[in-house]
């Protein structure tokens, strides 16, 4: 199977198998969504993939992507922003 394209909720989803520089020799389903500027390697290509089996997986992947985007960002302090650790005896270490 070369590519799959379908429309859902006013968006066009185009899925093409291709390799990734990070995982040479492994084919991924690259998903492009109309209105998005990026393409996503959603999941690996399986020999049993069909257009009918891909559509729900792609829609679930995209729904999770939108949910992750809507979630507030978690900010963690960098090493330079860490609070000094209190040493036994009540003094704090600096350095």
MDAnalysis code that builds the backbone (N, CA, C; Angstrom):
import MDAnalysis as mda
import numpy as np

u = mda.Universe.empty(285, n_residues=95, atom_resindex=np.repeat(np.arange(95), 3), trajectory=True)
u.add_TopologyAttr("name", ["N", "CA", "C"] * 95)
u.add_TopologyAttr("resid", np.arange(1, 96))
u.add_TopologyAttr("resname", ["UNK", "UNK", "UNK", "UNK", "UNK", "UNK", "UNK", "UNK", "UNK", "UNK", "UNK", "UNK", "UNK", "UNK", "UNK", "UNK", "UNK", "UNK", "UNK", "UNK", "UNK", "UNK", "UNK", "UNK", "UNK", "UNK", "UNK", "UNK", "UNK", "UNK", "UNK", "UNK", "UNK", "UNK", "UNK", "UNK", "UNK", "UNK", "UNK", "UNK", "UNK", "UNK", "UNK", "UNK", "UNK", "UNK", "UNK", "UNK", "UNK", "UNK", "UNK", "UNK", "UNK", "UNK", "UNK", "UNK", "UNK", "UNK", "UNK", "UNK", "UNK", "UNK", "UNK", "UNK", "UNK", "UNK", "UNK", "UNK", "UNK", "UNK", "UNK", "UNK", "UNK", "UNK", "UNK", "UNK", "UNK", "UNK", "UNK", "UNK", "UNK", "UNK", "UNK", "UNK", "UNK", "UNK", "UNK", "UNK", "UNK", "UNK", "UNK", "UNK", "UNK", "UNK", "UNK"])
u.atoms.positions = np.array([
    [0.855, -1.156, 0.000],
    [0.000, 0.000, 0.000],
    [0.914, 1.235, 0.000],
    [0.645, 2.143, -0.913],
    [1.516, 3.311, -1.056],
    [1.079, 4.474, -0.195],
    [-0.134, 4.907, -0.290],
    [-0.597, 6.071, 0.465],
    [-2.092, 5.955, 0.702],
    [-2.533, 6.644, 1.735],
    [-3.952, 6.677, 2.083],
    [-4.317, 8.136, 2.310],
    [-5.443, 8.537, 1.770],
    [-5.925, 9.898, 1.994],
    [-7.414, 9.832, 2.291],
    [-7.825, 10.587, 3.309],
    [-9.249, 10.641, 3.649],
    [-9.543, 11.968, 4.326],
    [-10.807, 12.325, 4.356],
    [-11.264, 13.546, 5.003],
    [-12.032, 13.180, 6.263],
    [-11.832, 13.991, 7.304],
    [-12.571, 13.804, 8.547],
    [-12.580, 15.133, 9.288],
    [-13.729, 15.534, 9.783],
    [-13.912, 16.751, 10.575],
    [-13.331, 17.969, 9.855],
    [-13.526, 18.034, 8.558],
    [-13.072, 19.185, 7.792],
    [-11.585, 19.230, 7.512],
    [-10.866, 18.184, 7.816],
    [-9.427, 18.128, 7.550],
    [-9.129, 16.960, 6.622],
    [-8.091, 17.127, 5.818],
    [-7.639, 16.056, 4.946],
    [-6.405, 15.423, 5.555],
    [-6.443, 14.113, 5.739],
    [-5.333, 13.346, 6.291],
    [-4.673, 12.581, 5.150],
    [-3.379, 12.775, 4.984],
    [-2.616, 12.049, 3.980],
    [-1.557, 11.234, 4.706],
    [-1.515, 9.933, 4.446],
    [-0.605, 9.032, 5.131],
    [0.243, 8.309, 4.090],
    [1.555, 8.420, 4.252],
    [2.477, 7.786, 3.313],
    [3.529, 7.016, 4.086],
    [3.866, 5.811, 3.637],
    [4.935, 5.083, 4.311],
    [6.292, 5.663, 3.913],
    [7.197, 5.720, 4.876],
    [8.536, 6.218, 4.598],
    [9.452, 5.952, 5.770],
    [10.748, 6.040, 5.509],
    [11.714, 5.807, 6.573],
    [12.006, 7.107, 7.301],
    [12.657, 6.981, 8.431],
    [13.057, 8.123, 9.247],
    [14.575, 8.100, 9.375],
    [15.220, 9.254, 9.369],
    [16.673, 9.263, 9.569],
    [17.074, 8.672, 10.924],
    [16.190, 8.765, 11.898],
    [16.487, 8.239, 13.225],
    [16.416, 6.714, 13.284],
    [15.628, 6.111, 12.384],
    [15.464, 4.652, 12.385],
    [15.586, 4.120, 10.963],
    [16.801, 4.104, 10.417],
    [16.961, 3.610, 9.037],
    [16.476, 2.166, 8.901],
    [15.824, 1.900, 7.806],
    [15.344, 0.548, 7.539],
    [13.987, 0.235, 8.140],
    [13.428, 1.157, 8.906],
    [12.104, 0.963, 9.506],
    [11.145, 1.930, 8.822],
    [10.049, 1.399, 8.305],
    [9.047, 2.254, 7.670],
    [8.017, 2.712, 8.681],
    [7.676, 4.001, 8.580],
    [6.681, 4.629, 9.439],
    [5.562, 5.173, 8.578],
    [4.370, 5.303, 9.166],
    [3.292, 6.010, 8.497],
    [3.458, 7.482, 8.818],
    [3.850, 8.267, 7.817],
    [3.997, 9.708, 7.957],
    [2.644, 10.331, 7.664],
    [2.141, 11.098, 8.619],
    [0.807, 11.682, 8.522],
    [0.937, 13.184, 8.320],
    [0.275, 13.681, 7.290],
    [0.173, 15.116, 7.037],
    [-1.301, 15.482, 7.152],
    [-1.569, 16.559, 7.894],
    [-2.940, 16.997, 8.113],
    [-3.083, 18.396, 7.531],
    [-4.141, 18.609, 6.747],
    [-4.354, 19.941, 6.175],
    [-4.476, 20.953, 7.310],
    [-3.840, 22.109, 7.132],
    [-3.851, 23.134, 8.164],
    [-2.704, 23.018, 9.145],
    [-1.938, 21.942, 9.090],
    [-0.777, 21.749, 9.956],
    [0.485, 21.976, 9.133],
    [1.520, 22.487, 9.784],
    [2.764, 22.740, 9.058],
    [3.763, 21.598, 9.201],
    [3.467, 20.616, 10.046],
    [4.384, 19.499, 10.263],
    [3.776, 18.199, 9.781],
    [4.638, 17.236, 9.556],
    [4.162, 15.879, 9.322],
    [4.634, 15.039, 10.491],
    [3.920, 13.984, 10.772],
    [4.169, 13.195, 11.966],
    [4.382, 11.734, 11.604],
    [5.394, 11.119, 12.209],
    [5.597, 9.681, 12.064],
    [4.739, 9.017, 13.137],
    [3.533, 8.683, 12.781],
    [2.542, 8.244, 13.764],
    [2.843, 6.857, 14.327],
    [3.131, 5.900, 13.466],
    [3.418, 4.546, 13.916],
    [4.052, 3.764, 12.785],
    [4.606, 2.620, 13.125],
    [5.314, 1.798, 12.141],
    [4.344, 1.136, 11.164],
    [4.835, 0.931, 9.971],
    [4.067, 0.222, 8.943],
    [4.040, -1.266, 9.302],
    [2.852, -1.846, 9.265],
    [2.667, -3.278, 9.510],
    [2.207, -3.942, 8.219],
    [2.593, -5.182, 7.998],
    [2.160, -5.866, 6.768],
    [0.649, -6.012, 6.660],
    [-0.046, -5.967, 7.768],
    [-1.500, -6.157, 7.770],
    [-2.268, -4.840, 7.631],
    [-1.573, -3.702, 7.484],
    [-2.253, -2.416, 7.380],
    [-3.107, -2.329, 6.129],
    [-4.305, -1.808, 6.295],
    [-5.220, -1.547, 5.189],
    [-5.771, -0.132, 5.387],
    [-6.326, 0.478, 4.362],
    [-6.938, 1.794, 4.563],
    [-7.987, 1.783, 5.676],
    [-8.751, 0.707, 5.757],
    [-9.797, 0.619, 6.786],
    [-9.200, 0.498, 8.191],
    [-8.043, -0.146, 8.321],
    [-7.437, -0.283, 9.646],
    [-6.625, 0.949, 10.032],
    [-6.136, 1.695, 9.040],
    [-5.334, 2.883, 9.329],
    [-6.165, 4.065, 9.804],
    [-7.329, 4.260, 9.222],
    [-8.116, 5.455, 9.513],
    [-8.402, 5.628, 11.006],
    [-8.922, 4.635, 11.726],
    [-9.175, 4.851, 13.155],
    [-7.902, 5.077, 13.966],
    [-6.817, 4.415, 13.576],
    [-5.552, 4.606, 14.290],
    [-5.029, 6.022, 14.091],
    [-5.137, 6.535, 12.876],
    [-4.654, 7.884, 12.580],
    [-5.518, 8.917, 13.286],
    [-6.827, 8.723, 13.272],
    [-7.716, 9.662, 13.955],
    [-7.467, 9.647, 15.466],
    [-7.220, 8.490, 16.043],
    [-6.904, 8.408, 17.479],
    [-5.567, 9.085, 17.766],
    [-4.587, 8.892, 16.892],
    [-3.284, 9.539, 17.063],
    [-3.442, 11.060, 17.028],
    [-4.197, 11.560, 16.073],
    [-4.375, 13.001, 15.938],
    [-5.182, 13.574, 17.105],
    [-6.180, 12.855, 17.570],
    [-6.954, 13.310, 18.726],
    [-6.052, 13.415, 19.955],
    [-5.150, 12.449, 20.131],
    [-4.217, 12.499, 21.257],
    [-3.238, 13.660, 21.098],
    [-2.809, 13.912, 19.871],
    [-1.920, 15.042, 19.595],
    [-2.595, 16.360, 19.981],
    [-3.858, 16.520, 19.621],
    [-4.586, 17.735, 19.974],
    [-4.788, 17.843, 21.488],
    [-5.045, 16.728, 22.149],
    [-5.205, 16.745, 23.606],
    [-3.895, 17.125, 24.285],
    [-2.787, 16.613, 23.783],
    [-1.480, 16.955, 24.353],
    [-1.171, 18.434, 24.169],
    [-1.526, 18.980, 23.031],
    [-1.304, 20.411, 22.787],
    [-2.136, 21.277, 23.724],
    [-3.336, 20.848, 24.037],
    [-4.242, 21.634, 24.866],
    [-3.859, 21.592, 26.344],
    [-3.083, 20.595, 26.716],
    [-2.669, 20.457, 28.109],
    [-1.674, 21.553, 28.459],
    [-1.746, 22.133, 29.668],
    [-0.788, 23.172, 30.031],
    [0.638, 22.613, 30.070],
    [1.566, 23.454, 29.695],
    [2.971, 23.039, 29.679],
    [3.491, 22.891, 31.108],
    [4.310, 21.888, 31.312],
    [4.953, 21.688, 32.606],
    [6.331, 22.314, 32.519],
    [6.572, 23.292, 33.354],
    [7.893, 23.919, 33.359],
    [8.679, 23.372, 34.534],
    [9.870, 22.988, 34.247],
    [10.756, 22.464, 35.281],
    [11.958, 23.383, 35.373],
    [12.467, 23.591, 36.576],
    [13.619, 24.477, 36.697],
    [14.852, 23.856, 36.032],
    [15.672, 24.716, 35.487],
    [16.938, 24.241, 34.934],
    [17.930, 24.084, 36.074],
    [19.081, 23.545, 35.783],
    [20.083, 23.341, 36.826],
    [20.443, 24.664, 37.501],
    [20.501, 25.740, 36.753],
    [20.863, 27.028, 37.317],
    [19.789, 27.613, 38.210],
    [18.562, 27.138, 38.106],
    [17.449, 27.669, 38.894],
    [17.118, 26.806, 40.109],
    [17.887, 25.758, 40.339],
    [17.581, 24.874, 41.464],
    [17.836, 25.561, 42.779],
    [17.017, 25.255, 43.758],
    [17.209, 25.788, 45.103],
    [18.337, 25.014, 45.769],
    [19.123, 25.683, 46.598],
    [20.186, 24.968, 47.311],
    [19.594, 23.901, 48.227],
    [20.304, 22.823, 48.365],
    [19.872, 21.725, 49.218],
    [20.288, 22.034, 50.646],
    [19.363, 21.906, 51.553],
    [19.678, 22.140, 52.969],
    [20.539, 21.003, 53.493],
    [21.633, 21.384, 54.140],
    [22.521, 20.374, 54.725],
    [22.038, 20.048, 56.136],
    [22.416, 18.882, 56.633],
    [22.060, 18.581, 58.020],
    [22.642, 19.644, 58.952],
    [21.872, 20.103, 59.883],
    [22.321, 21.138, 60.794],
    [21.722, 22.489, 60.441],
    [20.921, 22.566, 59.372],
    [20.194, 23.767, 59.055],
    [20.883, 24.744, 58.123],
    [22.106, 24.512, 57.686],
    [22.738, 25.439, 56.737],
    [22.519, 24.945, 55.331],
    [22.539, 25.859, 54.400],
    [22.356, 25.455, 53.006],
    [23.691, 25.519, 52.300],
    [23.865, 24.628, 51.329],
    [25.114, 24.610, 50.574],
    [25.019, 25.564, 49.421],
    [26.095, 26.187, 49.098],
    [26.154, 27.070, 47.921],
    [27.298, 26.603, 47.068],
    [27.183, 26.830, 45.801],
    [28.331, 26.505, 44.990],
    [27.990, 25.821, 43.796],
])
